[in-house]
Amino acid sequence: MAPKEISLDDLRDEIRASGLRVTASRIAVLRSLHRDAAPRAHGEIAEDLAPEGWDRATVYRILTDFVGAGLVRRSDLGDHVWRFERIRAETKHETAAHPHFLCNACGDVTCLPDESVRVTPARGAPKAMRKKGLEIQVRGLCDRCA
């Protein structure tokens, strides 16, 4: 399900609220991230914005600024590719970190509902498993590749 369209004013307000200065390039990157609910690689975002004239280095700097400001989460899903996704207040995820499914064949990434994966720490498991913020990744073949 694609997110609803966000207004230019809402994008500006979100950037300002994070403590960053509003620029045309930041608006373009945030708008691009808003279009897709799943995490996207830097290259995918840069490719999306290339027709608007934004170069890869600018897009990457903005993404790292957004991560630092708490607008965006950066994850490595085990394939050594950093992926970025907006941190949305309206998501149904109980925690900021939520499970993802990575297709072994095509590389597509999908956000999974929190209830699709439950982690129950057993005796002797690391204490970190009892805290929120774990990154959970499930790998396999997506419906198109299966």
NUVOLUM-304488 format. One record per residue: residue number from 0; residue in one letter; x negated, y, z negated of N, C-alpha, C, O in turn. Coordinates in Angstrom, 1 decimal, always signed. Atoms other than C-alpha are relative to their C-alpha. Layout:
N
PT resi resn   n_xx   n_yy   n_zz  ca_xx  ca_yy  ca_zz   c_xx   c_yy   c_zz   o_xx   o_yy   o_zz
PT  NUM    A      X      Y      Z      X      Y      Z      X      Y      Z      X      Y      Z
...
***
This chain:
146
PT resi resn   n_xx   n_yy   n_zz  ca_xx  ca_yy  ca_zz   c_xx   c_yy   c_zz   o_xx   o_yy   o_zz
PT    0    M   -0.8   -1.2   +0.0   +0.0   +0.0   +0.0   -0.9   +1.2   +0.0   -1.7   +1.4   -0.9
PT    1    A   +0.8   -1.2   -0.1   -1.5   +3.3   +1.1   +0.5   +1.1   -1.0   +1.8   +1.2   -1.2
PT    2    P   -0.4   -1.1   +0.9   -1.4   +6.2   -1.4   +0.8   +1.1   +0.8   +0.6   +1.2   +2.0
PT    3    K   -0.8   -1.0   -0.6   +1.0   +9.0   -0.7   -1.0   +1.2   +0.4   -2.0   +1.3   -0.2
PT    4    E   +0.8   -1.1   -0.5   -0.4  +12.0   +1.2   -0.1   +1.1   -1.2   +0.8   +1.4   -1.9
PT    5    I   +0.3   -1.0   +1.0   -2.0  +14.6   -1.1   -0.2   +1.4   +0.6   -0.8   +1.5   +1.7
PT    6    S   +0.1   -1.3   -0.6   -1.8  +18.3   -0.5   -1.4   +0.6   -0.2   -2.1   +0.2   -1.1
PT    7    L   +1.2   -0.7   +0.1   -4.7  +20.6   +0.0   -0.2   +0.7   -1.3   -1.3   +0.7   -1.9
PT    8    D   +0.1   -0.6   +1.3   -3.9  +22.5   -3.2   -0.3   -1.0   -1.1   -1.0   -0.7   -2.0
PT    9    D   +0.2   +1.1   +1.0   -3.8  +19.2   -5.2   -1.5   -0.4   +0.1   -2.1   -0.7   -1.0
PT   10    L   +1.4   +0.4   -0.1   -7.3  +18.3   -3.8   -0.8   +1.1   -0.6   -1.8   +0.8   -1.4
PT   11    R   +0.7   -1.2   +0.6   -8.6  +21.8   -4.7   +0.1   -0.1   -1.6   -0.9   +0.1   -2.2
PT   12    D   -0.2   +0.0   +1.4   -7.1  +21.5   -8.2   -0.8   -1.1   -0.7   -1.4   -1.0   -1.7
PT   13    E   +0.7   +1.1   +0.5   -8.6  +18.1   -8.7   -1.5   +0.2   -0.1   -2.2   -0.1   -1.1
PT   14    I   +1.5   -0.3   +0.0  -12.1  +19.2   -7.8   -0.3   +1.1   -1.0   -1.3   +0.9   -1.8
PT   15    R   +0.2   -1.1   +1.0  -11.8  +22.4   -9.9   +0.0   -0.6   -1.4   -0.8   -0.3   -2.3
PT   16    A   -0.2   +0.6   +1.3  -10.6  +20.3  -12.9   -1.1   -0.8   -0.4   -1.4   -1.0   -1.6
PT   17    S   +1.1   +0.8   +0.3  -13.6  +18.1  -12.7   -1.3   +0.9   -0.3   -2.3   +0.3   -0.7
PT   18    G   +1.2   -0.9   +0.3  -15.9  +21.2  -13.1   -0.8   +0.3   +1.2   -1.9   +0.9   +1.1
PT   19    L   +0.8   -0.2   -1.2  -17.1  +21.2   -9.5   +0.5   +1.2   +0.7   +1.7   +1.5   +0.6
PT   20    R   -0.4   -1.1   -0.9  -17.0  +24.1   -7.1   +0.7   -0.6   +1.2   +0.3   -1.6   +1.7
PT   21    V   -0.8   +0.4   -1.2  -14.4  +23.7   -4.3   -0.7   +0.4   +1.3   -1.0   +1.6   +1.5
PT   22    T   +0.6   -0.3   -1.4  -16.0  +23.5   -0.8   +0.8   -0.9   +1.0   +1.4   -1.8   +0.7
PT   23    A   -0.6   +0.8   -1.1  -14.7  +22.3   +2.5   -0.4   -1.4   +0.1   +0.3   -2.3   +0.4
PT   24    S   +0.6   +1.4   -0.1  -17.0  +19.3   +2.5   +0.5   -0.9   -1.1   +0.8   -2.0   -0.9
PT   25    R   -0.6   +0.8   +1.2  -15.8  +18.2   -1.0   +1.4   -0.3   +0.2   +1.9   -1.4   -0.1
PT   26    I   -1.4   +0.3   -0.3  -12.2  +18.5   +0.1   +0.1   -1.1   +1.0   +0.9   -2.0   +0.8
PT   27    A   +0.0   +1.0   -1.1  -12.9  +16.4   +3.2   -0.3   -1.4   -0.6   +0.3   -2.3   -0.2
PT   28    V   +0.4   +1.2   +0.6  -14.6  +13.7   +1.2   +1.1   -0.6   -0.9   +1.4   -1.7   -0.9
PT   29    L   -1.1   +0.5   +0.9  -11.9  +13.5   -1.5   +1.2   -0.4   +0.8   +1.9   -1.3   +0.4
PT   30    R   -1.1   +0.4   -0.8   -9.2  +13.5   +1.1   -0.2   -1.4   +0.7   +0.7   -2.2   +0.8
PT   31    S   +0.3   +1.3   -0.6  -10.9  +10.6   +2.9   +0.1   -1.1   -1.0   +0.7   -2.2   -0.7
PT   32    L   -0.1   +1.1   +1.1  -11.2   +8.6   -0.4   +1.5   -0.2   -0.4   +1.9   -1.3   -0.7
PT   33    H   -1.4   +0.1   +0.4   -7.5   +9.3   -1.1   +0.8   -0.8   +1.0   +1.8   -1.4   +0.6
PT   34    R   -0.8   +0.7   -1.1   -6.4   +7.7   +2.2   +0.0   -1.5   -0.2   +0.9   -2.2   +0.3
PT   35    D   +0.1   +1.5   +0.2   -7.5   +4.2   +1.1   +0.0   -0.3   -1.5   -0.8   +0.3   -2.2
PT   36    A   -0.1   +0.4   +1.4   -6.7   +2.5   -2.2   -1.2   -0.9   -0.3   -1.5   -1.0   -1.5
PT   37    A   +1.1   +0.9   +0.2   -9.7   +0.1   -1.8   -1.3   +0.8   +0.0   -1.4   +1.8   +0.6
PT   38    P   +1.3   -0.7   +0.0  -13.3   +1.0   -2.5   -0.6   -0.1   +1.4   -0.4   -1.0   +2.2
PT   39    R   +0.6   -0.1   -1.3  -15.2   +2.1   +0.6   -1.5   +0.3   -0.1   -1.9   +1.0   -1.0
PT   40    A   +1.4   -0.2   +0.0  -18.9   +2.1   +1.4   -0.3   +1.4   +0.6   +0.5   +2.0   +1.3
PT   41    H   +0.4   -1.3   -0.5  -20.7   +5.4   +2.0   +0.0   +0.1   +1.5   +0.5   +1.1   +2.0
PT   42    G   +0.0   +0.0   -1.5  -21.2   +4.5   +5.7   +1.4   +0.1   +0.6   +1.6   +0.8   +1.6
PT   43    E   -1.4   -0.1   -0.5  -17.5   +4.0   +6.2   +0.6   +1.4   -0.2   +1.3   +1.9   +0.7
PT   44    I   -0.5   -1.3   +0.3  -16.7   +7.3   +4.6   -0.7   +1.0   +0.9   +0.0   +1.9   +1.5
PT   45    A   +0.7   -0.9   -0.9  -19.4   +9.1   +6.6   +0.5   -0.1   +1.4   +0.6   +0.9   +2.1
PT   46    E   -0.6   +0.2   -1.4  -18.1   +7.5   +9.8   +1.3   +0.7   +0.2   +1.6   +1.2   +1.2
PT   47    D   -1.3   -0.6   +0.0  -14.6   +8.7   +9.0   -0.1   +1.5   +0.1   +0.7   +2.1   +0.8
PT   48    L   +0.1   -1.5   +0.0  -15.8  +12.3   +8.5   -1.0   +0.5   +1.1   -1.0   +1.7   +1.3
PT   49    A   +0.9   -0.4   -1.1  -18.4  +12.4  +11.4   +0.7   +0.9   +1.0   +0.2   +1.9   +1.4
PT   50    P   -0.6   -0.9   -1.0  -15.8  +13.8  +13.9   +0.3   +1.4   -0.5   +0.5   +2.3   +0.3
PT   51    E   -0.2   -1.3   +0.5  -15.2  +16.7  +11.5   -1.3   +0.8   -0.2   -1.3   +1.9   -0.6
PT   52    G   +1.2   -0.7   +0.0  -18.9  +17.5  +11.6   -0.8   -0.2   -1.3   -1.9   +0.4   -1.5
PT   53    W   +0.7   +0.2   +1.3  -20.0  +16.2   +8.1   -1.0   -1.1   +0.2   -0.7   -2.2   +0.7
PT   54    D   +1.1   +0.9   -0.2  -23.4  +14.4   +8.1   +0.0   -1.0   -1.2   +0.5   -0.7   -2.3
PT   55    R   +0.1   +1.1   +1.0  -24.2  +11.2   +6.1   -0.6   +0.5   -1.3   -0.2   +0.1   -2.4
PT   56    A   +0.6   -0.5   +1.2  -26.5  +13.0   +3.6   +0.9   +0.9   -0.8   +0.9   +0.7   -2.0
PT   57    T   -1.0   -0.9   +0.7  -23.9  +15.6   +2.7   +1.1   -0.9   -0.7   +1.4   -0.6   -1.8
PT   58    V   -1.0   +0.9   +0.6  -21.3  +12.9   +2.2   -0.5   -0.8   -1.2   +0.2   -0.9   -2.2
PT   59    Y   +0.5   +0.7   +1.1  -23.6  +10.9   +0.0   -0.2   +0.9   -1.3   +0.1   +0.5   -2.4
PT   60    R   +0.2   -0.9   +1.2  -24.5  +13.9   -2.2   +1.3   +0.4   -0.6   +1.4   +0.4   -1.9
PT   61    I   -1.4   -0.3   +0.6  -20.8  +14.7   -2.6   +0.5   -1.2   -0.8   +1.0   -1.0   -1.9
PT   62    L   -0.4   +1.2   +0.7  -20.1  +11.1   -3.6   -0.7   -0.1   -1.3   +0.0   -0.4   -2.3
PT   63    T   +0.7   +0.1   +1.2  -22.8  +11.2   -6.2   +0.5   +1.1   -1.0   +0.5   +0.9   -2.2
PT   64    D   -0.5   -1.1   +0.8  -21.5  +14.6   -7.5   +1.4   -0.5   -0.6   +1.6   -0.2   -1.8
PT   65    F   -1.3   +0.4   +0.4  -18.0  +13.1   -7.7   -0.1   -1.1   -1.1   +0.7   -1.2   -2.0
PT   66    V   +0.2   +1.1   +1.1  -19.3  +10.0   -9.7   -0.4   +0.7   -1.3   +0.2   +0.4   -2.3
PT   67    G   +0.4   -0.7   +1.2  -21.0  +12.4  -12.1   +1.1   +0.8   -0.7   +1.1   +0.9   -1.9
PT   68    A   -1.1   -0.9   +0.5  -17.9  +14.5  -12.5   +1.2   -0.9   -0.5   +2.2   -0.4   -1.0
PT   69    G   -1.1   +0.9   +0.5  -15.7  +11.4  -13.2   +1.2   -0.1   +1.0   +2.3   -0.6   +0.6
PT   70    L   -1.1   +0.1   -1.0  -13.6  +11.7  -10.0   +0.0   -1.3   +0.8   +1.0   -1.8   +1.2
PT   71    V   +0.2   +1.2   -0.9  -15.0   +8.6   -8.3   -0.8   -1.0   -0.8   -1.7   -0.7   -1.6
PT   72    R   +0.7   +1.1   +0.6  -16.2   +5.2   -9.5   -0.9   -0.6   +1.1   -0.5   -0.8   +2.3
PT   73    R   +0.9   +0.7   -0.9  -19.2   +3.5   -7.8   -0.3   -1.4   -0.5   -0.5   -1.6   -1.6
PT   74    S   +0.1   +1.4   +0.3  -19.4   -0.3   -7.7   -0.9   -0.7   +1.0   -0.8   -0.4   +2.2
PT   75    D   +0.7   +0.9   -0.9  -21.8   -2.9   -6.3   +0.7   -1.3   -0.2   +0.7   -1.9   -1.3
PT   76    L   -0.8   +1.3   +0.1  -19.6   -6.0   -5.6   -0.9   -1.2   +0.3   -0.3   -2.3   +0.7
PT   77    G   +0.8   +1.2   -0.1  -22.6   -8.3   -5.4   -0.6   -0.1   +1.4   -1.4   -1.0   +1.6
PT   78    D   +0.5   +0.1   -1.4  -23.4   -7.6   -1.7   -1.0   +1.1   +0.3   -1.4   +1.3   +1.4
PT   79    H   +1.0   -1.0   -0.1  -25.9   -4.8   -2.4   +0.5   +1.3   +0.8   -0.3   +2.0   +1.4
PT   80    V   -0.6   -1.1   -0.7  -23.5   -2.2   -0.9   +0.7   +0.8   -1.1   +1.6   +0.3   -1.7
PT   81    W   -0.8   -0.8   +0.9  -22.4   +0.7   -3.1   +1.3   +0.4   +0.6   +1.3   +0.8   +1.8
PT   82    R   -1.3   -0.4   -0.5  -18.7   +1.3   -2.7   +0.6   +1.0   -1.0   +0.3   +1.0   -2.2
PT   83    F   -0.5   -1.1   +0.8  -16.8   +4.3   -3.9   +1.5   +0.0   +0.1   +2.1   -0.2   +1.1
PT   84    E   -1.4   -0.1   +0.0  -13.2   +4.7   -5.0   +0.4   +1.1   -1.0   -0.2   +1.3   -2.0
PT   85    R   -0.5   -1.0   +0.8  -11.2   +7.5   -6.5   +0.5   -0.6   -1.3   +1.1   -1.7   -1.3
PT   86    I   -0.6   +0.4   +1.3  -10.3   +7.2  -10.2   +1.3   +0.7   +0.0   +1.4   +1.9   -0.1
PT   87    R   -1.3   -0.6   -0.1   -6.6   +7.7  -10.1   +0.8   -0.2   -1.3   +0.8   -1.3   -1.9
PT   88    A   -0.8   +0.0   +1.2   -4.4   +8.6  -13.0   +1.3   -0.9   +0.2   +1.8   -1.4   -0.8
PT   89    E   -1.3   +0.7   -0.3   -1.4   +7.0  -11.3   -0.1   -1.5   +0.2   +0.9   -2.1   +0.5
PT   90    T   +0.1   +1.5   -0.2   -2.8   +3.5  -10.9   +0.5   -0.8   -1.1   +0.7   -0.2   -2.3
PT   91    K   -0.6   +0.8   +1.0   -1.4   +0.7  -12.8   -1.0   -0.8   -0.7   -0.7   -1.7   -1.5
PT   92    H   +1.1   +0.8   +0.7   -4.8   -0.6  -14.0   -0.1   +0.5   -1.4   +0.0   +1.7   -1.8
PT   93    E   +0.1   -0.3   +1.4   -5.1   -0.8  -17.7   -1.3   +0.7   -0.4   -1.4   +1.5   -1.3
PT   94    T   +1.3   -0.6   +0.3   -8.8   +0.2  -17.6   -0.5   +0.6   +1.3   +0.0   +0.3   +2.4
PT   95    A   +0.6   -0.6   -1.2  -10.9   +2.2  -15.2   -0.6   -1.0   +0.8   -0.5   -1.0   +2.1
PT   96    A   +0.6   +1.1   -0.8  -12.8   -0.9  -14.2   +1.1   -1.0   +0.2   +1.8   -1.4   -0.8
PT   97    H   -1.1   +0.9   -0.3  -10.4   -3.3  -12.5   -0.6   -1.1   +1.0   -1.6   -0.8   +1.6
PT   98    P   +0.5   +1.1   -0.9  -10.8   -6.6  -10.5   +0.1   +0.4   +1.5   +1.0   +1.0   +1.9
PT   99    H   +0.0   -0.2   -1.5  -11.7   -6.5   -6.8   -0.2   -1.4   +0.6   -0.8   -2.3   +0.0
PT  100    F   +0.2   +1.2   -0.8  -11.6   -9.3   -4.2   -0.8   +0.4   +1.2   -0.5   +1.4   +1.9
PT  101    L   +0.9   -0.2   -1.2  -14.4   -9.4   -1.6   +0.0   -1.2   +0.9   -0.3   -2.3   +0.5
PT  102    C   +0.0   +1.1   -0.9  -14.0  -11.4   +1.5   -1.4   -0.3   +0.5   -2.2   +0.5   +0.9
PT  103    N   +1.4   +0.5   -0.3  -17.1  -13.5   +2.2   -0.2   +0.1   +1.5   -1.4   +0.2   +2.0
PT  104    A   +0.1   +0.0   -1.4  -16.4  -13.4   +6.0   -0.1   +1.4   +0.6   -1.0   +1.7   +1.3
PT  105    C   -0.1   -1.3   -0.6  -15.4   -9.9   +6.9   -0.5   +1.2   -0.8   -0.7   +2.3   -0.3
PT  106    G   +0.5   -1.1   +0.9  -16.5   -7.9   +3.9   +1.0   +0.9   -0.6   +0.7   +1.8   -1.3
PT  107    D   -1.0   -0.9   +0.5  -13.2   -6.3   +3.2   +0.1   -0.1   -1.5   -0.1   -1.2   -2.1
PT  108    V   -0.1   +0.0   +1.4  -12.6   -5.3   -0.4   +1.4   +0.4   -0.3   +2.0   +1.4   +0.3
PT  109    T   -1.3   -0.3   +0.4   -9.2   -5.2   -2.1   +0.1   +0.1   -1.5   -0.6   -0.7   -2.2
PT  110    C   -0.2   -0.1   +1.4   -8.2   -4.0   -5.5   +1.1   -1.0   -0.4   +2.1   -1.1   +0.3
PT  111    L   -1.0   +1.0   +0.5   -6.4   -6.7   -7.5   +0.7   +0.6   -1.2   +0.2   +1.4   -1.9
PT  112    P   -0.8   -0.5   +1.2   -3.7   -6.1  -10.1   -0.8   -0.6   -1.2   -1.3   -1.7   -1.2
PT  113    D   +0.7   +0.4   +1.3   -5.1   -6.3  -13.7   +0.4   -1.4   -0.4   -0.4   -2.2   -0.9
PT  114    E   -0.5   +1.3   +0.5   -2.9   -9.3  -14.5   -0.4   -1.2   +0.9   -0.2   -2.4   +0.5
PT  115    S   +0.4   +1.1   -0.8   -4.4  -11.4  -11.6   -1.2   -0.7   -0.5   -1.5   -1.8   -0.2
PT  116    V   +1.2   +0.6   +0.5   -7.6  -12.0  -13.5   +0.0   +0.3   -1.5   +0.1   +1.5   -1.9
PT  117    R   +0.1   -0.2   +1.4   -7.8  -12.5  -17.3   -1.4   -0.5   -0.5   -1.8   -1.7   -0.1
PT  118    V   +1.2   +0.4   +0.6  -11.1  -12.7  -19.1   +0.2   -0.2   -1.5   +0.6   +0.8   -2.2
PT  119    T   -0.1   +0.3   +1.4  -11.0  -14.4  -22.5   -1.4   -0.4   -0.5   -1.8   -1.5   -0.2
PT  120    P   +1.4   +0.3   +0.5  -14.4  -14.3  -24.3   +0.1   -1.2   -0.9   +0.9   -1.3   -1.9
PT  121    A   +0.2   +1.2   +0.9  -15.3  -17.7  -25.8   -1.0   +0.3   -1.0   -1.8   +1.2   -0.9
PT  122    R   +1.0   -0.1   +1.0  -17.4  -18.2  -28.8   -1.4   -0.1   +0.7   -1.6   -1.0   +1.5
PT  123    G   +1.3   +0.1   -0.6  -21.0  -17.5  -27.9   -0.2   +0.9   +1.2   -1.3   +1.1   +1.7
PT  124    A   +0.1   -0.8   -1.2  -20.1  -15.2  -25.0   -0.6   +1.4   -0.4   -0.5   +1.8   -1.6
PT  125    P   +0.5   -1.3   +0.4  -21.8  -11.8  -24.9   +1.1   +0.9   -0.6   +2.2   +0.9   -0.1
PT  126    K   -0.9   -0.9   +0.7  -20.2   -9.1  -27.1   +0.7   +0.9   +1.0   +1.8   +1.4   +0.8
PT  127    A   -0.5   -0.9   -1.0  -19.8   -6.9  -24.0   +1.3   -0.5   +0.6   +2.1   +0.3   +1.1
PT  128    M   -1.3   +0.5   -0.6  -17.0   -9.2  -22.8   +1.2   +0.3   -0.8   +2.3   +0.3   -0.3
PT  129    R   -1.1   -0.4   +0.8  -14.8   -8.0  -25.6   +0.4   +1.4   +0.2   +1.4   +1.9   -0.3
PT  130    K   -0.2   -1.5   -0.3  -15.1   -4.4  -24.5   +0.6   +0.2   +1.3   +0.5   -0.6   +2.2
PT  131    K   -0.6   -0.4   -1.3  -13.2   -2.7  -21.7   -1.2   +0.5   +0.8   -2.2   +1.0   +0.3
PT  132    G   +0.9   -0.6   -0.9  -15.1   -1.6  -18.7   -0.8   -1.1   +0.8   -1.8   -0.7   +1.5
PT  133    L   +0.7   +1.0   -0.8  -16.3   -5.0  -17.3   +0.4   +0.1   +1.5   +1.5   +0.5   +1.8
PT  134    E   -0.3   +0.0   -1.4  -16.5   -5.2  -13.5   +0.2   -1.5   +0.3   -0.6   -2.3   +0.1
PT  135    I   -0.4   +1.3   -0.4  -14.7   -8.3  -12.3   +0.1   -0.1   +1.5   +0.8   +0.7   +2.1
PT  136    Q   +0.0   +0.1   -1.4  -15.3   -9.5   -8.8   +0.4   -1.5   +0.4   -0.2   -2.4   -0.2
PT  137    V   -0.4   +1.3   -0.5  -13.6  -12.4   -7.0   -0.4   -0.1   +1.4   -0.1   +0.9   +2.2
PT  138    R   +0.4   +0.1   -1.3  -15.0  -13.7   -3.8   +0.6   -1.2   +0.7   +0.9   -2.2   +0.0
PT  139    G   -0.6   +1.1   -0.8  -13.5  -15.9   -1.1   +0.3   +0.5   +1.4   -0.2   +1.5   +1.9
PT  140    L   -0.4   -0.4   -1.3  -11.8  -15.6   +2.2   +1.4   +0.7   -0.1   +2.3   +0.2   -0.8
PT  141    C   -1.2   -0.7   +0.1   -9.1  -13.0   +2.7   +1.0   -0.7   +0.9   +0.7   -1.7   +1.6
PT  142    D   -1.0   +0.6   -0.8   -5.8  -13.9   +4.4   -0.2   -0.1   +1.4   +0.1   -1.0   +2.1
PT  143    R   +0.3   -0.1   -1.4   -6.9  -12.8   +7.8   -1.1   -1.0   +0.4   -1.1   -1.6   +1.5
PT  144    C   +1.2   +0.8   -0.4  -10.2  -14.9   +7.7   +0.3   -1.5   -0.4   -0.5   -2.4   +0.0
PT  145    A   -0.3   +1.4   +0.4   -8.7  -18.0   +6.0   +0.5   -0.9   +1.1   +0.7   -2.1   +0.8
***
